[in-house]
Amino acid sequence: MLIAKPTAALLIATLSSTVLFILLSSRPNLSPRPDSMARSFILWLHGLGDSGPANEPIKTLFTSPEFRNTIWSFPSAPSIPVTCNYGAVMPSWFDIHEIPITANSPKDESGLLKAVRNVHKMIDKEIAAGTNPKNVFVCGFSQGGALTLASALLYPQTLGGAAVFSGWLPFNSSIIQQIPPEAKRTPILWSHGIDDRTVMFEAGQAGPPFLEQAGVSCEFKAYPGLAHSISNDELKHLESWIKTRLNSSS
């Protein structure tokens, strides 16, 4: 029997308060950016029931001059019926069967792979516009974090990196056979709050062993006291993490 617990409204409220906190605490940095820095691309994928535009304030924390030539994209998921919310139609990249999500929760692999193809089209378009794949970064929160992971692991080129916030493994172990050699060289940053009761911490902890088995590098960071949300500390670390991986040439 499928379990339906918190509604998407709870997830939206959590993330919206995070975005407001970011807005109030951000400090613009007016330092000029060196012209030698090449164009980069950061694709941010939101969580269940949310929208791309609602997450745009996140970029205000990225004040280092290295991000002056960064193109940001905050797409919105299509609206589909979601099982964990009694079939209610809401923005969702793929179906979610139960909340809280554990390491053993059911997976909607067909819906996930459809969403992955759409993400790959976004990445392809940016690379075709001239961005070096090594300067492409995919990031996501919750369901968007799960989609981030799948999109990076199945992309046929090595990207600059993929950052998963409060995400989970949205596929079965058989997907290892589908990971291209180039994708195994894309570094993964995985951040998860220890007090998360929506996507359980154990679901996040299952990530690094899986990635190690697949031959993928992963940095896992646990945040004590953090529930199902994104903290400024996580985003500041993401800024530094991306900075160290940016290529200065296109």
N, C-alpha and C positions, 0 to 999 in steps of 0.2 A: 504493500500500500504506500502511495506517495505521500510525503509529509508536506504540509504547507503551514509555515509559521509566520515570520515577519513579512509584511507586505513591502512592495517596492517603495511606498511612501517613506518608510523608515530609512531605506538606503538613500533616497534622495535627500531627506532632511540631514542625514549625517554628512554627506558630501557637500551640501550647500553651506552648512556651517563652517566646513573646512575652507571652502573658497572664500567666505566672508573674512575668516581669520587671516588668510593669506593677504587679502586686499588691505586690511587694516595694518598689517605688520610689515608690508614690503617697503623697501627703500630704494627709489630709483637711483641708478648709477649712471652718471652722465659722461663717464670716461670714454674717449674716442676709441674706436676699434681699429686695429691695424688693418690696412688695406690688403695685406697679404693673406688674411684669413679667407678661405673659400666658403662658398655657399654650403649650408647644412640644412637638414630637414628633420623636424621632430613631429612625429605623428602621435597624438594622444587619443586613447580609446577609453571612453567613459564606462561607468558601471550600469547595472540594471535600472531601468526607469529614468535614467538621467538624460542629458543632452550634451552635444559638443559645445555649443556656445556657453553653457553654464560653467564649463571647466576652463574657459579661456583665461580667467585671472591667474591661473597657475603660472603662465609665462612671465608674469610680473616679477617673480622671484629670480629669474635668470638675468641678473643685472651685469654679469661680467662682459667685458667688451668682445670676448670671443663669440658671443651670440648675436652680434649686431647684424650679421648676414644670415641669420637663421630664419627659415620659413617654417611657420607653425601651422599645423592642421588639426582641427578639432571636429571630426565628422560626427554625425548623429546616427545611432542605430535605427533600423526600420522598426515599425511597431508590429508586434506579433503576439499571439496568445502565449502566455507563460504559465506552465503547469504549476509551479510553486505558489503562484498567486491566483489559483482557482480558475485558470484560463483567461484571466483578464488581459486585455490587449494593452501593451505598453512598449516603449523603446527597449529592445533587447537584441543583442547580436545573434543569439541562439537560445534555444529553450533551456530552462533550468528546472529540474524536477523536484528539488527539495531545498529548503533552507532551515537550519544551518547546513552549510556545505562541509562535508568531511572528506577525508582521503578516499572513502569508499562510495561516495555519492554516485548515482547513475549519471551517464554522460550522453549528450546529444551530439554524437560525432558527425552525423550528416549535416545538421544545422551549422555546426562549428566549421566544417570544411567549406561550406558555402560562404560563410563570413570571411574565412581566410582568403578565399579567391578575391573577394572584394577589397580586402586590405592590400593584397598583392598588386591589384590594379592601381591603387593609390601610390604605392611605392614605385611601380613601373613608370607611372606618369612623371614622377619627380626625377627619377634617374634619367628618363628621356629628355627632360628639360635641362640636364647638365649637371646634376648633383652627383658627386662621387658616392657610390654605395657605402663606402666606409664612413661617410658623413650623414648617413641615414640612421635615425634612432626611432624605435617604436616603443611607446610607453603606454601603460594602462592600469586602471584601478579596478579591482574586483573582477567582474565579468570581463571588463576590458583588459585586465591583466592576464586572464586566462587566454583571451584571444591574441594578445600580444605574444605570449609564449608560443602558441601554435603557429602564428604567422611568421615569426622569426625562424623557427625550426624547420619550416617547410619551404622557406624562400630559397630559390636556386643560386643566390649569391651571398657572399659574406657582407653583413651590414656592420655599421659602427657599433651597434649594441641594442639590446632590448631590456626594458626595465619593467618588472612585474611588481605591482603594489597590491597586497592583500588578495592575491590570486590563487589559482589552484591548477592542477593538471587536468585539462578538460578532455583527455583522450586516454585510450588504453595503451599498454606497453608495446603493442604491436606497431605503433607508429614509428618506433625506433628504426624500423626497416625502411621507412620512407624519408628519413632525414638526409638531405644531400650532404656530401662531404664539405661543400662550401659553407653550409649553414652551421656546421659543427664548430666553425671558427668564429661565429658571432658570439661575443661575450654577453652573459646574462647577469643582470642585477635583480635580486629578489628581496623585497622588503615586506615584513609582516609584523603586525601588532600582536603581542603575546596575549592580550586580553580580547582579541577578536572573537565574537560569538556569532558572527554571521557567516564568515568563511573561517572555519576553525583554524587555529594555529597549526594543528596537526596536518591540515590540508596543505599549508604552506611548507611545512617541514618535509613533506613527501617529495617536494620538487628537487632539491639538490641531489639526493641519491639517484633519482631517475636520470637527471642530466649527466651525472658522473658516469652512469652506465652507458649513456648514449655518446659519451666522449665530448661533452659540451662544458665549457668553463662557466661556473656560476659563483657569484659572490652573494651569500645569504646574510641578511642583517635582520635581527630580531629587535623589536622596540617594546620594552617593558611599559605597561600602563596604557598602551595604545589599543583602542578598540577598532571597529571597522571604519577607519578614516585614514586620511593622509596628514602627516604632520609637516611642519616647516623643516624640521630636522631631516626628514626623508628627502624632501625636495632640494634642500641645500646640498645634501650628499649627492643627489642625482646630478645637480649642476656640476659639481667637481668631477664626478665620474665621467660625464660626457666630455668635459673640457680636456681630460687627459687622453681622450680617444679621437678628438677632432683632428682631421688632416688639414694641413695648411695649403695644400694644393688641390685643385679640382680634378 
